[in-house]
Amino acid sequence: MGLATSTALAADKLTLQLKWVTQAQFAGYYVAKDKGFYDEVDLDVEIKPGGPDIAPPQVIAGGGADVIIEWMPAALASREKGVPLVNIAQPFKRSGMMLTCLKESGITKPEDFRGRTLGVWFFGNEYPFLSWMSQLGIPTDGSDNGVTVLKQGFNVDPLLQKQADCISTMTYNEYWQVIDAGIAAEDLITFQYEDQGVATLEDGIYVLEADLDDPKKVDMFQRFVAASMKGWKFAEENPDEAAEIVLENDATGAQTEKHQKRMMREINKLVAGSDGTLDPADHDRTVQSLLAGGSDPVITKEPEGSHTDKITSGM
């Protein structure tokens, strides 16, 4: 009995801040917790959902988390502004971001965006879009030759209400909300960032640089990443069960079984083939895309020390 108590006390506490609300986008972490993968490596993990008013870099800078899930553009921008984030693992290999347009708008190619209104997410999610427009040479100032940027809420209303010609969507989420709202896939045209050559890495695992100088924290992060990737592997092999686990953890009750099971399958396409190791070429592609912002780049110089293989190589 005494031994059991001491073992329970030995678990290291780790707080994970998600980028967004509880959904299959984060299934690997919920699965790892539910299936005891974190327990197996002596970790007591608290998973904090995100939301529209939560910026993970601010949370970790303020001491509210040990690890965050963030998109690389926002992480690199935060790093340049003084929050020393370091990517320690990259479960997502592909980007799920795209612009979804109504076919009736007549848009058939990116050049057709000129003079149109496009819905864009902010809070750090605008960086890939701004980089793409800059590379196309399309101003985002609302001019006739440019585009009008509509600050899009985290919903698809601007497209349904025809306030925007195109809106930001993820392959695994908002695109399907448009479909569920009654617009047929054949009445839509999508532009995936991945296909346009401007994809940037999403949903990486980040910590503060100073924590990587602490051997105990490095050991903790290695256990966390290894157990999390085990969770992602389980989700890939058991998508429906993984979606059910996500639903059990959704305190808001806002998610539906149909949507989460579909999302899980789309998410698995983005994680497929990843063992958590960041491919330096993917990192460099993201950096180059962000630097190509003309007079208004997302980052102004090549980042140094923004990622490490110290964690994944030690797993």
C-alpha positions in Angstrom: 0.0 0.0 0.0 2.8 2.4 0.9 4.6 1.5 -2.3 1.5 2.3 -4.3 1.1 5.7 -2.7 4.8 6.6 -3.3 4.5 5.6 -6.9 1.4 7.8 -7.3 3.2 10.7 -5.8 6.1 10.2 -8.2 4.2 11.3 -11.3 5.5 14.5 -12.7 2.8 17.2 -13.3 2.7 18.7 -16.7 0.2 21.2 -18.1 -0.6 21.2 -21.8 -2.3 24.2 -23.4 -4.2 23.4 -26.6 -4.5 25.8 -29.5 -8.3 25.4 -29.7 -11.3 23.8 -28.1 -11.6 20.1 -27.3 -12.0 18.3 -30.7 -10.4 15.5 -32.7 -7.6 17.9 -33.8 -6.1 17.1 -30.4 -7.1 13.5 -30.2 -3.6 12.1 -29.6 -3.3 13.9 -26.3 -6.8 13.0 -25.0 -6.2 9.3 -26.1 -2.8 9.2 -24.3 -4.4 10.5 -21.1 -7.5 8.2 -21.4 -5.5 5.1 -22.3 -3.0 5.6 -19.5 -0.1 6.2 -21.8 0.9 9.2 -19.7 0.5 7.2 -16.5 2.8 4.6 -17.9 5.6 7.1 -18.1 4.9 8.7 -14.7 3.2 11.8 -16.0 0.2 13.6 -14.6 -1.0 15.6 -17.5 -3.6 18.4 -17.3 -5.0 19.3 -20.7 -6.3 22.8 -21.0 -8.6 23.5 -23.9 -8.1 26.7 -25.9 -10.6 29.1 -27.4 -11.0 32.3 -29.4 -9.5 34.4 -26.6 -6.7 32.1 -25.6 -3.2 32.7 -27.2 -1.0 29.7 -26.2 2.3 31.7 -26.4 0.9 34.2 -23.8 -0.3 31.3 -21.6 3.2 29.6 -21.5 4.9 33.0 -21.1 2.8 33.7 -18.1 3.5 30.4 -16.5 0.1 28.8 -17.2 1.5 25.8 -19.1 4.6 23.7 -19.5 3.9 22.7 -23.1 1.7 24.3 -25.8 0.3 23.3 -29.2 0.8 26.1 -31.7 1.1 26.7 -35.4 4.7 27.5 -36.4 3.9 30.9 -38.0 2.5 32.2 -34.7 5.3 30.5 -32.7 8.0 32.1 -34.8 6.4 35.5 -34.7 6.1 35.2 -30.9 9.7 34.1 -30.7 10.8 37.2 -32.6 8.7 39.4 -30.3 10.4 38.0 -27.2 8.6 34.8 -26.2 11.4 32.2 -26.7 9.4 29.2 -28.0 11.1 26.1 -29.2 9.5 23.4 -31.3 10.4 20.0 -29.7 8.1 17.8 -31.8 5.9 18.0 -34.9 3.1 15.4 -35.0 1.4 17.2 -38.0 3.2 16.6 -41.3 0.7 18.4 -43.6 -1.3 21.6 -43.4 -5.1 21.4 -43.3 -5.6 25.1 -44.1 -7.4 26.3 -47.2 -9.6 29.0 -48.6 -13.1 27.8 -49.5 -15.0 29.9 -52.1 -18.5 29.7 -53.7 -18.2 28.6 -57.3 -20.8 31.2 -58.2 -18.3 33.9 -57.3 -16.5 33.0 -60.5 -13.2 32.5 -58.7 -11.2 29.7 -60.4 -7.6 30.6 -59.5 -5.7 32.7 -56.9 -5.3 35.6 -59.3 -9.1 36.0 -59.2 -9.0 37.0 -55.6 -8.3 40.6 -56.6 -11.2 42.9 -55.8 -12.8 40.2 -53.6 -13.6 39.9 -49.9 -11.8 37.1 -48.2 -12.5 35.8 -44.7 -9.4 35.5 -42.6 -8.8 34.3 -39.0 -6.6 36.4 -36.8 -5.0 35.8 -33.4 -1.8 34.5 -35.2 -3.7 32.5 -37.8 -3.5 35.3 -40.3 0.2 34.8 -40.9 0.1 32.1 -43.6 -2.6 34.0 -45.5 -0.7 37.3 -45.4 2.4 35.5 -46.6 0.5 33.9 -49.5 -1.0 37.2 -50.6 2.4 38.8 -50.5 3.9 36.1 -52.6 1.1 36.6 -55.1 1.7 40.3 -55.1 -1.9 41.0 -54.0 -2.3 43.9 -51.6 -4.6 43.3 -48.5 -5.6 46.9 -48.3 -9.1 46.6 -49.8 -8.0 48.3 -53.1 -9.5 47.3 -56.4 -6.4 45.5 -57.3 -6.1 43.9 -53.9 -8.4 42.0 -51.5 -10.6 43.2 -48.7 -9.8 41.2 -45.6 -12.9 40.3 -43.4 -11.9 39.5 -39.9 -13.5 36.1 -39.7 -14.9 34.7 -36.6 -14.3 31.0 -36.0 -17.4 30.0 -38.0 -18.5 29.9 -41.6 -21.3 32.5 -41.5 -19.6 35.0 -43.9 -19.8 32.5 -46.7 -23.3 31.3 -45.9 -24.5 34.9 -45.6 -22.4 35.9 -48.7 -20.5 38.6 -46.8 -17.3 37.1 -48.3 -16.4 35.4 -51.6 -14.1 33.0 -49.8 -13.4 32.1 -46.2 -10.7 30.4 -44.2 -11.4 26.7 -43.5 -9.6 23.6 -42.2 -9.9 20.4 -44.2 -11.1 18.7 -41.0 -13.5 21.3 -39.6 -15.0 24.4 -41.1 -15.2 23.0 -44.7 -17.5 20.3 -43.4 -19.6 22.9 -41.5 -20.2 24.5 -44.9 -21.3 21.1 -46.3 -23.5 20.5 -43.3 -25.1 23.9 -43.9 -26.5 22.6 -47.2 -23.9 23.8 -49.8 -22.9 20.9 -52.0 -19.2 20.1 -52.6 -19.6 20.7 -56.3 -20.8 24.3 -55.6 -17.5 25.0 -53.8 -13.9 25.6 -54.9 -11.1 25.1 -52.5 -7.5 26.3 -52.5 -5.3 24.3 -50.1 -2.2 26.0 -48.8 -0.4 22.7 -49.2 -1.2 22.6 -53.0 -0.3 26.3 -53.4 3.2 25.8 -52.1 2.6 28.2 -49.2 1.8 25.6 -46.5 3.3 26.3 -43.1 3.5 23.8 -40.2 0.6 23.5 -37.9 0.0 22.0 -34.4 3.6 21.6 -33.3 4.6 21.0 -29.7 6.4 23.9 -28.1 8.2 24.7 -24.8 10.1 27.6 -23.5 13.8 27.6 -24.4 15.1 27.9 -20.8 13.3 24.7 -19.8 15.5 22.8 -22.2 18.5 23.6 -20.0 16.9 21.6 -17.2 17.7 17.9 -17.5 14.6 17.0 -15.4 12.3 18.9 -17.7 14.0 17.5 -20.8 13.4 14.0 -19.5 9.7 14.9 -18.8 9.3 16.4 -22.3 10.7 13.2 -23.8 8.2 11.1 -21.9 5.4 13.4 -22.8 6.2 13.4 -26.6 6.7 9.6 -26.7 3.4 8.9 -24.9 1.6 11.5 -27.0 2.8 9.9 -30.3 1.6 6.6 -28.9 -1.8 8.3 -28.5 -1.7 9.6 -32.1 -0.8 6.1 -33.3 -3.8 4.7 -31.4 -6.1 7.4 -32.9 -4.9 6.5 -36.4 -5.7 2.8 -35.9 -8.9 3.4 -34.0 -10.4 6.6 -35.3 -14.0 6.0 -34.0 -12.8 5.1 -30.5 -10.5 8.1 -30.5 -13.4 10.4 -31.5 -15.5 9.0 -28.7 -12.7 9.7 -26.2 -12.6 13.3 -27.4 -16.4 13.6 -27.0 -16.1 12.3 -23.4 -13.7 15.2 -22.7 -15.8 17.9 -24.3 -17.1 19.7 -21.2 -19.1 22.1 -23.4 -21.2 19.4 -25.0 -20.9 21.4 -28.3 -19.3 18.6 -30.4 -21.3 16.0 -32.3 -20.3 12.4 -32.8 -20.7 12.6 -36.6 -18.5 15.7 -36.9 -15.8 14.4 -34.6 -15.6 11.0 -36.3 -15.3 12.7 -39.7 -12.7 15.2 -38.2 -10.7 12.3 -36.8 -10.3 10.7 -40.2 -9.2 14.1 -41.8 -6.8 14.8 -39.0 -5.2 11.3 -39.5 -4.3 12.3 -43.0 -2.3 15.2 -41.7 -0.5 13.2 -39.0 0.1 10.1 -41.2 3.7 9.0 -41.3 4.9 11.2 -38.5 6.8 9.9 -35.5 6.9 13.3 -34.0 10.2 14.3 -35.5 10.3 17.7 -37.1 11.7 17.6 -40.7 14.2 20.5 -40.9 13.2 21.0 -44.5 9.6 21.5 -43.5 10.7 24.0 -40.9 12.9 25.9 -43.5 10.0 25.9 -46.0 7.8 27.5 -43.3 10.5 30.1 -42.5 11.0 31.0 -46.2 7.3 31.4 -46.7 7.0 33.7 -43.7 10.0 35.8 -44.7 8.6 36.3 -48.2 6.2 38.9 -46.9 7.6 41.8 -48.9 7.3 45.1 -46.9 5.3 43.4 -44.2 6.9 40.0 -43.5 5.6 37.8 -40.6 9.2 37.5 -39.4 12.0 39.8 -40.3 15.0 37.4 -40.0 15.9 33.7 -40.0 15.2 32.4 -36.5 18.0 30.7 -34.6 17.3 28.0 -32.0 13.6 27.8 -32.9 13.6 24.0 -33.0 15.5 21.1 -31.5 15.7 17.3 -31.9 16.9 17.0 -28.3 13.5 15.5 -27.3 12.6 13.3 -30.2 16.1 11.9 -30.7 16.1 10.8 -27.0 12.8 9.0 -27.1 
